[in-house]
Amino acid sequence: MAGTIFSENYRIANFETDIRSDVTLQYLLDVIVQVSEDQSQNLQVGTNIVQQSGVTWVVIQYDVDINRLPKANESVKIQTQGTSYTRNFADRHFWIRDMDDNILVSVNSLWVMMNLDTRKMVKIDVDVVTPYGSDKVKRIEKMRKIKKIEGIDPIEMKYPVCFTDIDFNGHVSNTRYIGCMSNTLDYDFLKNHVATKFSVKFADEVRYGDHVVSQAEIVEADDNHAVTAHQILVAGKIKSVAQIEWKKTN
């Protein structure tokens, strides 16, 4: 049986939203990750405790389905569940519901444990994962495949990595990536489209002082729908890739 579902109520702040008053993709991830940390703290396996063993949780991929983005000042219920784990991987699900219990957003995520000194993946510590009640399984549900940028002239934007981009794991926070990626698209596209689905995969860390290049390409488009492919590079090496599906707003 899968782990216990942990739930918190949350009110979307104005600063977490865009020109349409929709929560941004970055803040969408920020708020669900905070709820997972709140669950961990409640179970006495929060980040501060886990890191005392010289390891930390890092996310490998998010797969996100959006029925409707929450609005500024809207109260929502955020739920999370540590679903299952193997020797090396763990998956965690999230749901954002309105106060009538309708699902607005659902998320599947894949996690590993990283040694803080070597920055390499290590076997999951059973003592850390047991409190969630997750199922021990042989295989974890597969994550989505992500379309790659194939054009020779993608849209491009450069970002310096600043001190405030760095999280408690000593690298750029995973939620920052989708913000950089989506902001690489031009203003008119973003004003006239809203995301309905996205996946973002993390291949390697981005550290303080790195110079990030964010690239994007519209790989599919018609009158009502578009798909964009994205990648984050440092010194020509791909650090993260993403795919976002959009619907036209007018």
Secondary structure, DSSP 8 states (H G I E B T S, - for coil): ----EEEEEEE--GGGB-TTSBB-HHHHHHHHHHHHHHHHHHTT--HHHHGGGTEEEEEEEEEEEES---BTT-EEEEEEEEEEE-SS-EEEEEEEEETT--EEEEEEEEEEEEETTT--EE---HHHHGGGT-EE-SS------------SS-EEEEEE--GGGB-TTSSB-HHHHHHHHHHTS-HHHHHHEEEEEEEEEE-S---TT-EEEEEEEEEEE-SSEEEEEEEEEETTEEEEEEEEEEEE--
